[in-house]
Amino acid sequence: MAARGHVQDPNDRRLRPIYDYLDNGNNKMAIQQADKLLKKHKDLHCAKVLKAIGLQRTGKQDEAYALAQEVAALEPTDDNSLQALTILYREMHRPELVTKLYEAAVKKVPNSEEYHSHLFMAYARVGEYKKMQQAGMALYKIVPKNPYYFWSVMSLIMQSISAQDENLSKTMFLPLAERMVEKMVKEDKIEAEAEVELYYMILERLEKYKEALDVVRGKLGEKLTSELQSRENKCMAMYKKLRRWPECNALSRRLLLKNSDDWQFYITYFDSVFQLIDESWTPPAEEEHSLEGEVHYSIEQAVKFIEERITEESKSSRPLRGPYLAKLELIRRLRYRGCNDEYKLGDPEELMFQYFKKFGDKPCCFTDLKVFVDLLPPSQYTKFVSQLLEVIPLSATAESEVALPADIKALQQHLCVVQLSRLLGIYHAMDRNQKLTTVRELMLRYRHGLEFGKSCLKTELQFSDYYCLLAVHLLLDLWLEGEDTAVWQCLTLLEEGLSHSPSNAQFKLLLIRIYCRLGAFEPVAELYASLDAKHIQHDTIGYLLTRYAEPLGHYAAASQSCNFALRFFHSNQKDFTPESGVDEKKGVLNENLGTGMEEEMTSEYIIQAYKYGAFEKIPEFIAFRNRLNSSLHFAQVRTERMLLDLLLEANISTSLEESIKSMSLSPEEDDIPWKDLRDNRDLTVLFNWDPKDRDISEEHRKLSLEEETMWLRIRSLTLRLVSGLPTLSHTIQPKNSEKMAENGVSSKIDTVRSLLQQLEAAVDSGKKFLEQKIQYPVLGPPPTRMAGFFSNGSCQCQTSLFYLVSDIYELDTSGLEDSAEIQERIGNSFKSLVERLTDLFNKCKGDLIEVRDGTLKTHPNLLENLVFFVETISIALWVSSYCDSVLRPFKSNLQKKKKKKKESSVAMPPVFTHFLDYVTELQTLTSNVIDHIKGLEIILTALKLEELSLKDTLLLQEEKKFTKTVQGKVQSSYHHSIQEIGELLKKRLDTIKKLKI
């Protein structure tokens, strides 16, 4: 809470109980205590603000805001009131009000260093860079301290970064920043390393690389001490920019002589050697080779240098991997260039063999060699693996025919060889029986390896976990080849692995992917929660959860998984939006997010960077924030969350109009940054030992992003079309175009029609994309729901419904007299819609889980079709409500006419009959689907999975209990899905029954 000031201040003593109540979360008592205090001391502003904090935290935002503004209008200058108001405004997500608060305080107390610095930080929160620059200079004039001066300089750099015009950035902001720093350099006032870093940053952005190099190599460069080799790294960066390869080479050579295990300098060394060879560079006759000393400019020198490093390493007390890997890297580069000199370095196969002998017991050995396996000819793969196996100390035991390792070192060596076998495609070439035998052997080795990890803590991984993972990968191959039992064995082995290694994220991630592929979401929510994803991981791996929750019928879990992600994205945006308030469902959750004080926000990092002079980090934080705001996953989750909320609430607990209003949705607005969308998904989060031709390629990533963007466009347009429905439900003066244009309704239908055209275009693009029949690797990006949306008929249904809206609107404007053609068109639309919905229902029929030849088979596509049916029927009902709102007034007018004319039979226009028939058929269809779901529930409940005997002899006794667990989880998940879908449909059926004109 706010600072409590000096003990002798009587006001502090009076306020202390309120602070304590707020700190302990007892907001009601804080409000009462504040009221008591205000009765005695009406002018105690801080008590009013503390009361406002209590009101804000008990959900009385309007009262809190009014009270806060009352105090703010008095422009307080006491520390307690200002700090309390700052806390309140931040909890309200109104950081722009903090700036106004301190602007007023600074005017009243112009020489206060504290208030000026608070004002600067308030501007930093809202990204007001120009005002930050002015505030920094004002602060420096009051208290001439270097940090304040450089705050102002950094704010100029931020203006240059945020400037839309790059020319303005290069000609105005950066040169001004440079002059400001040069002034301090000339006056010899540069004190701290951060100030030199800032000077370097400015020169680098101005592309004055020569000047930046002089700064780093000169006297100022001596201050660059906080990071190891900071000075050398900056010199190297500038040499590269200036293409001064002799200096690059000499500096990297010198640094490698100091530390021959620093891989980045080997890369620079090789890059520079080959650049010098290409340029035919020769050293000057009498001068130094370069500023940094001796230069190597031939392959012979490079070969000799690497050999010398290996000789040096052999004398070292600690084995170093760098020199050996550098030799392989040099061979690779020589081979790539078509040079015939690689023989001078030795045979790659022999070098890799020697490397394995030296480092094979280290877990990193596989990842080191993985980079260089393409140096081996494919004909040598099997021989190479056999050669490696020969040097591993394995011994056969009485109980087992398989030779097993006696210690952890031997186990690590064997694991490395097994991983290489998979990478070289040896496992892929096996037939079914060989693969099953290998799975058995790997699981035997896995269980044997558990003995070495008996003393491991629950948070530690078992040494032999990779054996289990590799066995699962082999079974996945079999599953893709059409072996249905293999997928159940995958789950069984992973559940067993997880029981021994509860913290193994790879087991959990693989379980999540496989359960989702089988259509079972229930176990996934728990597995994802146990991963304890933090911060950015909600963006990088959140797709594993949000892609499947709703499509598999787990609506409650879908809401929750969207909340996880949105809470993170919201905390990133917080304090950066100068607009008033927070858009409850558009960008965040519609539930209480706590005070927000405890959540770390990007702006807080920026403020800390200013305070501690970490200026180079500020642009990184800004770029990070922008990357998150443009996140594809963020846009997807927001869109799906709003569609889901409408699905669960609109015309059930609240009207469609109220739901859309609460989300601040507008059909005209599209706030997705289509051009800047960033795919932040981590598609390599699952370990993979597949050869390059089977692994995730750059092409797969590109295609997946394209598919995800197309699907997002379809979903976003659907949402905007639905949000346009309530805008049309206004009373229209028939055939009175002036009146229509005046109340803006004609433009509303134009918006809907324009969105409908965009939806048609998006659907066409999607269909063309799917014609490519792209197959992603099994552990690659999951495909979108687009293919199912088109194939089951949902797309045609939903599009027809939006065209119907256009026809109903036309009927509304034309009136009933001259609209026989429109009425007939509407009647035909009703008929074709019922047919299409019936076809969609037929595609939902079938057993969700069936037992075939003693094997369990799931049909997740039926579940996805059911979910699409529920969504489509919901849209049908929203459109029907609009029809109802248009036809009702017509009917009452007709009845009035009938009474006036006293005619017993005024002919009813056909549209009423069409609509009533349509509603009746909708009701019948929905009842049939509910009955079908009840039937599915009975079948699922009756399914006795424990009687299933998975006929494969692969299952050991200990595996059988995990198989039972796995099948139980899948059955329970399907049961849960069906229940949630059934409940929602029953609510929709109640809505249909109300649709009687």
N, C-alpha and C positions, 0 to 999 in steps of 0.2 A: 504493500500500500504506500501511500504518500509518506514523505519524510516527516518525522514528528517534531522537528525543530528543537529548540532548547527546552530543558525541563522547566525552567522558571516561567515560561510563557503560560499564563493561566488558561488561555484558549486551548492550548495543546492538552492540558489536563482534562478540560471539559470534553474535548473531541475523542480522547483516547478510547472510551467504551464503544463509541460508534465504529472506530477503526477495527477494534477487536471483533465486534459482531460481524462486520463485513469479511474480515480475514477468515473467520470460522464458518462462513457461509450462512450465518443466521440473519438473513436480510430483513425479515419482518421486525425483529427486535431492533435492528439498526435504524429502521424507519421510525419506530416508536421513540427510540432514544433521541433521534434528531428532532422530532416534533416537540418533545419535552424541552429540549435545549433552546429551540427557536421561540418557544413561548416566553422564556426569560430573556433571551438575547436575540432580538429580531434581526439585528444587523450582522449576525455571525454567518457570513457568506458560505464558508466552508461546510457548515452543518447542512445548508440547503443542498450543496453539491453531493455530499455524502448520502443525503436522503434520496437524491436523484439516482445515485448508483444503486441503492437498494431497490428503488422502483424499477429501474432498468432490468435488474436481475430477477425481479418477480414478474416480468413480462408486461409491465405498464410503461411501455416505451414513450407514448405520447406525453404522459404526465412528467416523465423524467426529462424529456426534451424541453418541455415548457419551463420547468424549474431551472434547468441548466441555462437556458437562454436568458432567463430573468437575471441570473447572476452575471452571465457573460456581458449583458448590456451595461452593467455597472463598471465594466473594465477593471476587474480586480488586479491588484499587484502583490497580494500576499502569497507567499510560497505555497501554503497549504491549499488555498482555493485553486491556484493554477494547476498544481499537480493533480488534484482530485478531478478537475475538469478534463485534464488531458486523459486520465484513465477512463473517464466516462465516455468521452468522444471516441476513444479507440474501441471501447466495447460496443459503441453504436456503429462502428465502421465509418466514422465521419472525420477522417484525419484532417480534412481541409478546414474544419472549425478550429483545430488546434492552432493553425497558422494565424487565423484572425485574432485568437486569444493573445498570442505572444506579440503580434504586431501592435496591438493596443498597449500591452505591458511595456514594450520597448519605447513607445512614444512617451509614456509617463515616466519611465525610469531609463533615460537614454544612455546612462553610463554603466548599466548592469551587464557585466560579462556573462553571468549565468543566463539572463533572459535572452541575450543575443544568441548565445550558443543553443538554447532551447528553440529559438526561432529558426536557426539554421537547420537543426535536426527535423523540425516540423516540416520545413520545405522539402527536406530530403525524403520524408515519408510519402509526399505526394508527387515527387519528381519535378519540382519547380526549379529547374537548373539555373535560370537567369536570376531569380530571386535569391537562390543559394549563393551565387557569385557575389551579389551585392551585400548579402548578409555577412558573408565571410570577410569582405573588405571592411565593412563597418566594424566588425568585431576586432580586426587587426588594428584599426585606427584607435580603438579604445584601449586594447591590450596588445601591444606589438609582439605577439608570439608567433614564431614560424608556422606552427600547425595551422593557425587560422588563415594565414596568407595562402598556404598551399591548399586549404579547403576551397578557397576561391579559384585557384588555378585548376583544381580537379573539376570544379563545376563548369569551367570553360570547356574542358575536354568532354564532359558529359553533354554539353550543348552541341559540340561538334558531332558526337556519336548520334544524338537524337535528331540532328538536322536532316530534313528531307533532301536538301540540296547539298550534294557532296562538295561542289565548288565553293559554297559558302563556308563549309567546314574547313576546307584547305586554305582559303584565302583570308578568313576573318578570325574564327575562334581559335584554331591551333596556333597561328602566328602570334596572336595576342598572348596566349598562354606561354609560348616560347619566350616572348619579350619579358614577360613578368618574371620567369625563372632566371633569364639571363641577367636581369637587374640584380637579383639576389646573389648570383654567381660573382658578378663584378664587385659587389660590395662585400664579398667573402662572408655571406651570411648563411650559407648552406650548412646545416648542422647534422641532419639525420639521413640515414640510408634511404628512407621512404622518399625524401626530397630528390635524391639522385635518381631513384627508380622512376619518379614522376617525370623528370627531365628526359630520361631515356625513352619513356613511353611517348612523350610529345614528339621527339625527334623521329622516332620509328614511324609514328602515324603520319608525319610530314614527309616520310620517305627520305629523310636526311641521314642516310645510313653512315656516311663518312663521319659526320659530326657526332652521331651516336657512338660510333666506335672510339672516337677521340675522347669522349666523356668517360667511357668505361675503362679505356687504357690509361687515362690521365689520373690526376690527383684525386678527383671526385670518385673515381672507380674504387679507390682504397676503402671507401665507406661500405661497399657491397660485401658484407661479411655474414649476414644471417643465414644464407643458404650455402650449402657445400658447392664449391665450384660455380657460384653465381656469376662471378666476373668472367670466367672462361666460357661459360655457356652463352652469355650475352655477346662476347666477342665472336664466338663461333657462329651465332645467328646472323651477326652483321657481315662476317666474311662471306657467308652463303649468299646473303642478299646482294652483296657487291661482286659476287662470283670471283672472289679472290681465293682460288683453289690452293695455291702454294701455302698461304697462311692457314687455311682449313686443314690441310694435310699435316703441316708441321705441328700445329697446336694439338690435333687429335693424337699424333704420334707421341708427342711429349706427355700427354695425359695418360696414354696407354702404358708408357714406361713407368708412370707412378702407380697405376692400377690397371693391371692387364685383364680385369674381369668386368670392365665397364662396357657393356654391349653397345650403347649409343655411339661411343667414339670409334668402335670398329666399323660401324656403318658409315660414319662420316669419313673415316680413313679410306675405306674402299671407294666411296663415291668420289672423293677428291683425286685418288690415284688414277681412276679411269677417266675422269674429266681432263686431267693433265696429259694422259696418254693421247686422248682424242684431240687435244689442242697442240700436240707435239711440243710440249713445254720443255725448255732446257734451262738449267740454272745459269745466272749471270757469271761471267768468268771470274771477276775479282771480288764482287760484293757478297754479302750474306745471301743465302738462298731466299729468305723471306724475313718478315718482321718477327716471326715466331721461331726461327731457326731452321734446321736441316729439313729438306723436302724429299720425299720418295716419289719418283715420277715414272717408274717402270715396274713391270710385273715381277721381274727378278728381285727387285728391292722389296716388294710387298711379300713375296714368298719367303725371302730370307728373314724379314721382320717377324712374320708369323711363326716361323720355325724357332726363332730366338725366344719368342714369348713362351712357346711350349717348353723349351729347354729351361727357361727361368722358372716356369710353373713347377717342373719336376723337383726343383730345389725347395719349393715353398712348403711350409708346414701344413697349410690348409689346401686341399685340392681345389683348383679353380676351373670352372667349366668354359669360361670365355675363350681362351686360346684355341681349344680343340674345336669349338663350334665355329670360330672365326676361320679355321682352315676349311671346314665344310662349306661355309658361306663363300669363301674365295673360289673354291672349285665350282660352286653353283654359278657364280657370276662369270667365270671364265667360260663355262660351258654355254651359258646364255649368249655370250658374245661370239661364240664359235672359235675361241682360241684353242690352240693345241698344246697349251702349256700346263694344262691341269695335271698331266702325268707327273710333273715335278713335285706335286704335293702328296701323291699316293692314291691308292684305290679307295673310292668313297665307301665301298662295302667293308673293307678292312678297317678304315678309320671309324666307321660307326660301330663296328664290332668292338674295337679297342675302347671306344667311348662307353659302350655298354658295360664292359668289364670294369671300368673305373667308376662309373656313376649309376649303374643299373639298379642299385638298391635305393636310389632317391626317387620319390614320387615325380620329380620334374623330368626324369630321364625320357619318359614317353613324349612329353610336350616338346622337349628339345629336339628329339630325333624326327618327330612328326613333320617338321618343316623341311627336312632334307630327304625324306623317303623317295621323292621323285628322282633322286640321283641314281637309284637302283634300277636296273633293267627288270621288267616284270618276270622274265624267265628265272631270275635269281631269288624271287621272294621266298619261296618255300625253303630253298637252301639256306638263305640268310636266317630265317626263323629257327631252323634246325640247329644251325651253328650257335645261335644265342642260347637255345635250350641246353646244349651240351655243357655250357660252363656254369649252369645253375646247380647248386648242391641240393638235389632232391633225393629222397630215400623212400623206397616202398615199405609199407608196414604189413603186419600179419593180417589185420582186418581189411586192408584195402589193396586192390591191385594197382591203383594209381600211385605214382611216386609223389610224395608230398614234401613241402619245405619243412625244415626243422626249426627255423627261426624267422623273425620278421624280415630280416634282410633278404633271405632267399625268397620269401613270399613276395616282397616288393619287386624283385628281379623277375619272378615268374609272371606277376601281374603286368609288368611292362611288356613282356613278350606276347602275352595274350591280347593286350590292347593293340600292339603292332600287327598281330595276325588279323585282327578285325579291320584295321586301317588299310592293310595291303590287299583286302578282298578275299583272303583265304577262306574265311567263314562263309562268305557269300557264295562261294563256288561249291559248297557242300550240298549233297542231296538231303532229303528229309530225314532219313535214318541217321546219317552222320551228324546232322544238326541236333537231333534229339540226344544222341550219345554225348555230344559236346556239352549240351545243357546239363545233363546228369553229372558229367565230370566237373563242370564249373560250380555246380551247387555243392558237390562233395568237397571241393576245395574251399568254397565259401564257409561251409559248416566247420571244416577243420580249422580254418583261419580264425574262427570265433574264440578258439582256445587262447590265442595270443592277446585277445582284447578283454579277458575276464575282469581285469582291474580298471577298464575304461569307465569314466563317468558317463551318465546318461547324455550329457551334452557333447560327448566326444564320438567320433565316427569309428566304426570297427575297421580294422586294417584290411579285411577281406571284402568290404562292401562292393568294390568294383566287380568282383566275380559274379555277384548276384545281378548287378546291373547289366553286365555283358550277357548273362544267361537270358535275361528278359529281352534284350535286343534281338537275340537269336530267335526267341519265341515270337516276337513281333514280325520278324521276317516270315516265319511259317504262317502266321495269321493272315498276312497280306497275300500269301500264296494260296489262301483258301482253307486253311486248317482252323476251323471254328473253336476247337478246344484250346488252342494255343493261347488265346487272349485270356481265358480264365486261369490258365497256369501262370501267365504274366502277373495277374493281380494277386494270385496266391503267393508267388515268390516275393513280390514287393511288400505285401502285408507281413510276411514272415521277416523280411529284411528290416522293416520298420519296427517290428517288435524288439529286435536286438539293437537297433540303432535309431532311437526315437527322434534324433535331431538331424537325420540325413535328409537334406532338402531335395536331393535328386530323386530319392524314393517317392517323396510326397508329390513332386512336380509330375513325375511319370504316372503316378496313380491318378492324379487330377486329369491328365490328358486321356488316359485309357477309360476311366469311369465316364468321362464326358462323351467319348466316342461311342460308348455303350448306351448312352442316354440316361445315366444315373447321376443326378446332381447332388443328392442328399449328402453322400460322404465327402463330396468335394468342398463344401462350405467349411466343414470342420478341418480338413487337411490344409486349406488355404489359411484359415485362422491360425493354425499351429505354425505356419511359416513365419508368422509375426512380421509381415511385410512393413517396411518403414519408408516414410516420405516418398522419394522418387520411385520406389518399387511399385507403388500403386499405379504409376503410369507405365512402367516398363513391363511388369508381369500381370497387371490387373486384368488384361484382356483374357487371360486364362479363366477368369471367374465370370466376368460380365458377358462374354460371348455366349455362355451356355445357360445361365441361370433362368432367364425368362423363356427362351426357346424350349426348355425342357419342363416347363410348367411349374417352376418353383417361384411363384410371384413374390412371396414374402422375402425369400432369400435374394431375389433379384433386386428388390428395393434396398435391401441391406448392402449388397455388394456395390450398388451404385453410390450409396452413401459413403462407403469406405473411400472410394475414388474421389467423389466430389468434395469430401471434407479436406482431402489433401490439396486439390486444385484450388479450393476456396481459400485455404490458409496461405497459398502462394500469392493469390490476388489481393488478399486483405491489405488494407492500408495503402493500396496503390490506385484505388478507384476514387477519383475526386467526386464522382456523382454521389448524390445523397442516398444513403441507405443501402441495403443489399437486396438484390433481386432474388427473392427467396427460393424459387424453383429453377430459375434460368441458370444460375451459376453455382448454386449451393444447395444445401438440403433445406427441406421445409421444417426441420426440427431444430431444437435449440442446440447451438454449437458451443455452449459454455461461454465463458467470458471472453475467450479469444486471447486473453493476456498470456496464457501459458503456451499458446501455439507459436512456434518460431516462424517468423515470416521473412520473406525475402528482404523486405525493407529494413527489418531489424539487422540483418547481416550487413546491409549497406551502411547503416548508421555505425555499426561496430567497426567496419572497415575505415570509415572517416575518422572515428575516435582514435584508432590505433595505427593510422597511417598506412594501411594495406591498400593503397590506391589502385594497384594493378588488378585487384580482385573485383573492384566495383563494376567495370564493364562486363566482367564474367557473370556477376550476379544478375545484371540487367539482361544479358543474353539468355541466361538460364530461365529467368522469369518469362521472357518473350517466347522461348522455346516451349515452355509449359502452356502458355496461353494459346499457342498455335497447335497444341497436341491433338492429333487425330483421335486418340482415346478419350480425351476430355470432351471433344465435340460429340463423339458417339454416345458416351455415357449420359451427357446432358439431354440429348435427343431421345434416347431410349427411356430415360427416367421420366421425362414428361409424357411420352406415349404410354408408359406403364401406369403413371398416376391417373391419366384419363381413363385407361382401361379399367382400373380398379375403383375409380370414384365417380367419373362423369355420368350423370343421370342415375347414380345409385345413391351415394350419400350426399352429393351436391349436384346442382345442374351443370350441364356442359359449359354454359356461359360463365358461371361462377368459377369453375375449375380453370378455365382459360384465363379469366381475369386475374385469379390468384397467382398465375404463372407469368403474368405480364406478357402473354403471347400475342403476337400480331401477325396476320398473314403477310403483311407487306415487308416485315423485317426479317432479314437473314443475317444473323450475327456470326456465322461460321466463316473463318478466314480461309476460303477455298484455295486461294493462290499460295498461301503460306503454310498450309497444313504440314505438320511434322510427324513422321512415324517414329515415335519413341519406343516402340515395342522392342523388347529384347528377345529376338527369335532364336538366339543360341543359348538360352538359359539352361536348356537340357543338354547334358553331356552327350557327345556323339562321337563314335569311332568309325563312322562310315567313310569309304573312299570318296574322293572329290566328286566323282560322277554321280554319287547317290546322296551327297550332302546338300544342304540349303545353298543355292547359288544366289548371286546378285540379281539374276533374272527373276528368281522366285520372289525375292523381296519387292522388286519393282512391280511385278504382277499383283502381288498380294496388296500392296498399297493402292494400286489402281482399282482393284476389286472392292476393297474396303471403302474407298472414296465414293465409288458408284453406289454402293449399298447405302452409305450415309446420306447421299444426295436423295435417294428414293425415300428414305425414312424421314428426312428433314422436310421434304415437299409434302409427304403424307400428313405430317404433324401440322404444317402451315395450312394445308387445305382443311383439316379438321377445325383448326382455330378460326377459319373464315366462316364456318357455318353460323355461329350466333350473330355475326355482323349482318347477315342477310335477313334475319328474323325481325325486320321492322315493318310496320304498316306502310304500304306503298300506295300512292294515288295512281290508279291505273291510267296508262297512256298520258301521264303528265311528266314529260321528260325534264322540264325546268325544275319541278319540285324534286324529282329524283336526283338531279345533279346537285341540287342545293343541299339535300340531306346526306349526300355522299354515298348513297347506297349503290347507284349505278357503277361508281368506281370500284365498289367492293366486289360486285359480280365480275367486273373486268379483272380484278386481282385474282379471283378464284379461277377464272377461265385461263388467265396467263399461267398460273401455277399448274393448271391441268396440262397445258401444252408442254411446260417444262418437265412434268412428271412423265408424259409420253416419251419425250426425248431421252430422259434418263433411263427409262425402261428399255428403249431400243438399244441404247449404248450397252446396257447390262446384258441384253440378249446376245448382242454381237460378241461381247467379251466371253460369254460362256460357250460360244461356238468353238472357242479354242480348245475346250476340254482339258484345262490345265490340271495336272496332278501334282500337288505339293508333296514333299517327303512326309512320311508318317509323323515325324517329330518337328516338321516345319510349321509354317503359319496355318492356323485352322481356317478352312474356307468360310465365307460368309453364309448367311441364310438365303442369299439371292436365288440360288438354283432351285431350292424348295419353293420359294415364293412364286416363281414363274411356273414350275412344273405342276404344282397342285391346284392352280387356278385362282389362288388368292389375289394375285396381281390383277387379273381380268375383272374379278368381282369388285375390288376396291376402285379401280379406274371407272367401271360402269356406274358405281354409286356416285362418284363425283360428277359424272356427266348428267346423271339424273338430277342432281342439285341444280345444274344449269337449266334443265327443262322445267323444273318446278318453279324456278325464278321467273322464267318466261311466262308460264301460266299465271303467276302472281301479277305480272305487269299487264298481261293481255286481258285478263278477266275470263269468265267462263263462257260468255256468249260466242265470241269469234275464235274459239280455240279448239275446235274438234280435232284438228290434225295434231296439235301438241298433246291433247289428252290421249289420243290413240298411241302416240309415241311413248308417253309415260306408262300407259298400260302395258305396252310391249316390253318396256324396260323392266317393269315389275315382274313380268313372267320370266324373262330371260335371267333375271337376278336369282329368282327362286331356283331355277334349273341349275345355275352355276353353283349356288350355295349347296344344293343337293349333291352335285358332282364332287364338290370339295369335301362334303361329309363322307361320301363313298370312299374317298382316298384316306379317310381316317379309320376305316374299318379294318379289322384284323386283330390277331393276338399281339399284344405288346411284348410278351415273353412266351416263347414256345419251347417245348422240349422235343428235340428231333434226334432220334437214334441215341438216346441217353445223353445228348449234349444240349446245353442251354443256348438259345439264340434270342437276342433282343432285337426289337425293331424301333429304334429311336426316331426314324422318319415319320412313323405314325403319330408319335407324341408331338413332334414339331408341327405336323399337319393339323393336329387338334388345336394347338396353340394359335396357329394362323387362322383356324376356323373361328375361335373365340374373338380374336381381334377383328376379323372381317364382319362377324355378326354384330359386334359393338359399333363399328362404323355404320353398318346398315341401320342400326337403331338410332344413331345420332342423325343420320340423313332422314329417317322416318319421322323423327321428332320435328325436323324442319318442315317436312311435307305436312305433318299434322298442324303445325302453326300456320301454314298457308291455307289449308283446306277448311279449317274450323270456322274462320270468319265468313268464308263463302257460304258454308252450310247454314250458319245462323241467319245470313242475309236472305237466303232462299226461303227459309222457314218463315221469316217475317213477311216476305212477299206473299207466301202461301196463305198466311192468316188474313192479309189485307184483301186478297182476291177471293178468299173463302172457297178456294178450289180444293177439292179433295185430292186430286192427283196432278201436282206440278211435276213434270218429268225431271228426274234427278240426272245431272250430267254423269257420263260413264266413269269419270275419274274417281268419283267416290266409291263406286263398286270395286273398281280396280284396286284402290288403296285398301279397302276393307278385306278383299280377298288376299291381297299381298300380306297384310298383317296377320291374318288367320294362318296362312301357309308358313309364315316365319315362326309363329307360335308352335305350330305342329312340328316343324323341322327341329326347333330348339328342344322341344319335349323329347323327340326321338333321339337326339344326340345325348341328352341327359340320361335317357334309358340305356343307351349304348354304353355310356360311362359307368352306370351302375352295374351293368353286365361285366364290364372289364374289371371292376372292383371285386366282384364275386369270384371271377376266374383267378385273379391275382391272389386273393385270400386263400382260395382252395389249393393253389399250387404248392405241393409238398416237395420242396427242393431237397430236403434231407434224404429223400428216397432216391435221389439221383445218384447214380454211381458213374462218375466220370471214368470212362472205360480205359483211359490211357494208364498203362502200368507205371508211368512216370511218377505217379503220386505216392509219396511215402506216407506213413501213418501221421507224422507231425504236420505234413502239408494238408492233410484232409481237414483238419480243424480250421485252417485258414481259408480253404476253399468254401467251407460251409459259411464262414463269416462273410466272405466276399459275395456269395450268392444271396445271402440274407440282406446285405446292404443294397444290392441292386433291386431286389424284389421290393424292399421297403421304400426305396426312392421312387420307383414307378407308382407304387400305391399312393404315396404322398402327392406326386404330380397329378394323378387322376383325381384325387380328392380336391386339390386346389382348383383344378380346371372345372370340376363339377360344381363346386360352390359358386364360382364366378358365373357360370352359365345359369344357375338357378336365379341369381340376382338379375341377370339380363332378362330371363323369362318373365320375372315380375314386372320389369320395365315394359316389355312388349304388351303385357295384359292391360297396361294403362293407355295404350295407343288405340283407343276407340273414338272415332270422331263423334 
